[in-house]
Amino acid sequence: MAKKSVASLQTGSKRLTKAIKMVKSEKTGAYTFVESIMAPDLVNDWLNNK
């Protein structure tokens, strides 16, 4: 699980964070990466959800 504030995502008064998490596929068992851009206060909730 990673959290990174990217300078190009910070536009005007809005601060955005790009969050990346690894998700294990139930069918194959392989890991994939899921990326999302959101407000920094929502990142922990998003990372804790399965």
C-alpha positions as CSV (number, residue, x, y, z in Angstrom):
1,M,0.0,0.0,0.0
2,A,1.4,3.3,-1.0
3,K,0.4,6.9,-0.7
4,K,2.1,9.6,-2.8
5,S,1.3,13.3,-3.2
6,V,2.2,14.2,-6.8
7,A,3.0,17.8,-7.7
8,S,1.1,17.7,-11.0
9,L,-2.1,16.6,-9.1
10,Q,-2.0,19.7,-7.0
11,T,-4.2,22.2,-8.9
12,G,-5.2,25.5,-7.4
13,S,-6.7,25.1,-3.9
14,K,-7.4,21.3,-4.3
15,R,-4.8,18.8,-3.1
16,L,-5.1,15.4,-4.6
17,T,-3.3,12.2,-3.7
18,K,-2.6,9.2,-5.9
19,A,-3.1,6.0,-3.9
20,I,-1.9,2.6,-5.1
21,K,-2.7,-0.8,-3.5
22,M,-2.1,-4.4,-4.4
23,V,-5.1,-6.6,-4.7
24,K,-4.9,-10.4,-4.9
25,S,-7.2,-12.0,-7.5
26,E,-9.4,-14.8,-6.1
27,K,-9.4,-16.7,-9.3
28,T,-5.7,-16.8,-10.3
29,G,-4.0,-15.8,-7.1
30,A,-2.0,-13.1,-8.9
31,Y,-1.6,-9.6,-7.6
32,T,-2.7,-6.6,-9.5
33,F,-2.3,-2.9,-8.7
34,V,-5.3,-0.6,-8.3
35,E,-4.7,3.2,-8.6
36,S,-7.0,6.0,-7.6
37,I,-6.7,9.8,-7.3
38,M,-8.6,11.3,-4.4
39,A,-8.5,13.8,-1.6
40,P,-5.8,13.0,1.1
41,D,-8.4,12.5,3.9
42,L,-10.1,9.7,2.0
43,V,-7.0,7.6,1.3
44,N,-6.9,5.6,4.6
45,D,-10.5,4.6,4.2
46,W,-9.9,3.5,0.6
47,L,-6.8,1.5,1.5
48,N,-8.6,-0.3,4.3
49,N,-11.5,-1.4,2.1
50,K,-11.2,-4.7,0.3
